[in-house]
C-alpha cells in the first residue's frame, strides 16, 4: 500500500513547491482536499488523520492547531513553520548535521523543517562548533541574501507588480531590529550561547540564496577542511574547493536545485563561509521532501533535483 501524504496549506508558496515535487510520483498517494473546504477544520481533521505523513505549510498558530487536530498515533508530521524548531519534543529536519540527526528523522513522528536563512547559517556553523573549531560563545556575524519568493505570495506580488516601487531594483535590507524569527533556531541548533548579529537581505530575483557567516580569528583552511570532512559522502550538501570555483558568488546559482553548497574563503586570521542554495529548495520544500523520503525509508533524493 502506498503511503498517504497530505499537504495542509498546499496553496502557499512552500506547499505548492512540495506539491510540484510530489505530484508526478507514483510511489505515494497524495490526499487532496476540496478547494472550498481547505479551511474547514473538520475536513482538515479528516485529512490529517488519514495521512501517513502530513506536511504543515501554515503560519505558526495554524500549524499548532493542525497538530492538535491529529487524534491518532500513526500520522507523522513535517512542519514547515517556525512553530516547533526549538521544541525538544520535535526532531530537527537537517539530516546532514550528524548521524544522530538522520536517525532521529528516520524514526520521528514529529519533524521540524528548517528555516531558509537558518539552513545556510546552521550548515556552516554546526560542524565548526561540534568539532571545536569555534567556541559556543564566538561572536558571529551573518548576512543572508535571498530571492523575493522567500517572502511568500504577498512579496512575490509586490516584486512582480509592473508598477512596483523602483527601489525594488536594488537589494533591500530588513529585519533591522535584529530579532529575525530564525535567530532562536540558529542559536539553539548550533548550541551557541551568544546570538549572532544577523542581517537578511532581499534581492530582485525570484529564488536562490547566499548566506554568509563571518568568522574572526580562525584559519580559513582549517574551516574548509573541517567542513569538507564533515559533509564527505553527502548527496545534498557539498563543499566547494577552497576559495570557490570562481572569484565571485552569485546568490541564484542553485536556483531550481534542492542541494546546498558551502564555499569557504579567507586567510589565516579571517574566514567567511557562504551557503549557496535555493530558498524554496534545500531552504524549504526540497528539504521537506528530503525529510519525507528519509522517514519513508526511500533514497533521500527521490523526486529532487540535485
Secondary structure, DSSP 8 states (H G I E B T S, - for coil): --EEEEEETTTSHHHHHHHHHHTT-SSEEEE---GGGTT-HHHHHHHHHH-SEEEE-S-HHHHHHHHHH--SSS-EEEE-SSTTTT-TTSEE--GGG-HHHHHHHHH-SEEE---HHHHHHHHHHHHHHHTTSS-TT---EEEEEEEGGGGHHHHHHHHH-TT--GGGGS-EEE-TTS--TTHHHHHHHHT-SS--EEEEEEESSSS-EEEEEEEETS-HHHHHHHHHHHTTT-SSEEE-STT-SSSS--TTTTTT-S-EEEEEEE-SSEEEEEEEE-TTIIIIIHHHHHHHHHHTTS-TTTT---
